Amino acid sequence: MQKRMGEAVARVARKVNDTVENKADSLDLANCKLMTFPIGIYKAMRSVTEGIHRISLANNELKSITSRFVTTFSQLTELNLAGNYLHRLPEEITSLLHLRAINLSRNRFRRFPEPLATVPTLETIDLEENEIAEVPTDKLASMASLRSLNLRANPVGPEVRLLVRPLVPFDLLLSPEEPIPNA
């Protein structure tokens, strides 16, 4: 077990070092079994955080994202957090003024993460396979940049199905309605 943990830590360190050395604009820490975002990464990446535009933390074991993460990587345009255990986002997500796409599919959201509704540049939100039943339809309708909202495989209420063009300027992806069983 310790050997596997050591290998996982070494893999994360290699990926961070590659990003820093190559002054890359993305950091891919997908599939690294992370339970939290390692604090040491903030220090290791201090010189390049302003240049990071894409981060993938997909398929880890994250239960939360901290406000420090959001404020450190303030230039993000894409954030992939699919396949974790997230159920909320920090309020600071609203400070990501360049964020265009966020993938939160396969997490534990029960409600639409409302801070996203105030991110002015957000074009794509993927919330497929969560537990979302309620969606702030009025706030979504006022998101000027939103082009696509994926709510497939969520138990959304019938009011969300009424959000159709031209009422909303974005593509709304929903699972087909379940047929009503005969009594």
Secondary structure as UniProt FT lines:
FT   HELIX           2..21
FT   TURN            22..23
FT   STRAND          26..28
FT   TURN            30..31
FT   HELIX           39..44
FT   TURN            45..48
FT   HELIX           49..51
FT   STRAND          54..56
FT   HELIX           67..72
FT   TURN            73..75
FT   STRAND          78..80
FT   HELIX           91..95
FT   TURN            97..98
FT   STRAND          101..103
FT   HELIX           114..118
FT   TURN            120..121
FT   STRAND          124..126
FT   HELIX           137..141
FT   TURN            144..145
FT   STRAND          148..150
FT   TURN            152..153
FT   HELIX           158..161
FT   TURN            165..167
FT   STRAND          171..173
//
